[in-house]
Amino acid sequence: MMLKGKVAVVTGAARGIGREIALLLARHGALVVVNDYGGTEAGAGGGHAPADEVVGAIKQAGGQAVGNYDSVASMAGGQAIVKTALDAFGRIDIVVNNAGILRDRMIFNMTEEEWDAVINTHLKGSFSVTRAAAPIMREQKWGRFINMTSTSGLVGNVGQANYAAAKLGIVGLTKATALDMARYNVTANCISPFAWTRMIGTIPTETEAQKARVEKIKKLSPAHIAPVVAFLASDQAKDITGQIFGVRGKEIMLFGQHRPIMRIHDDEGWTVEKLVEIFPGTLQHHLVPNVTSGQYFNYDPLV
């Protein structure tokens, strides 16, 4: 019960990773706002039943929870979600920004609507709930933000320019939040989850290679992600902030931070001709190989 009395908001909590997180936080004593718009993996439709089912499961297990059905994709939605926590439980301590949709399309075919929908749900959605909760956490001098990134952003993935941009943007949002909130005993961290979810179920299985990738990731349960979230939400993780963790099955990874890996200097400044001459023997040796295939990263960038 290491989260006893803490109030947690989990967005996109009706299914998959979000559902497992909500259930485990409640099992450890948190009072949970189960937020879910109730739409499809593409963001269409909506309804209360999916979130209500999770609320019922938490209550049946002896926990406390309340449903919220607002979209995270607007500032008003973020404020309404946090207000639900305040109205029901009187405070907010933990925010897990997990809500997401997919609108996959090759960059030369992607529409403005497909771009905006994914950016608004993932990146703006993470900001809208964070922005609504941050002043309260600052005042009470305790809080935890746990955001979901993806190897699609950290590494890249075919047909996911919108999703990749949003997910790498969430890394930047997390780092800035960690810096802004550090003096108030509030942490912010990212998790890059490898798990079978409804969204991953939309990836193509037209070739044998695609089928093999899907079968491999089907073995990775969303339940493996939840313990890392619960740990980062606890008092025991008070000194962990601004970090990126990968969780793949029973394996937890700590991702490196973006830092310069090599530099070159010329007292007279650079010209194109100088770069043509020196680049192959210097910086080129440190380029990440096989970027177009994704093979330079030995974990399948599916999620």
Beta strands, then each sheet from edge to edge (+ up, - down):
strand 1: 7-10
strand 2: 31-35
strand 3: 65-68
strand 4: 94-97
strand 5: 143-148
strand 6: 186-194
strand 7: 244-248
strand 8: 251-254
sheet 1: 3+ 2+ 1+ 4+ 5+ 6+ 7+ 8-
end
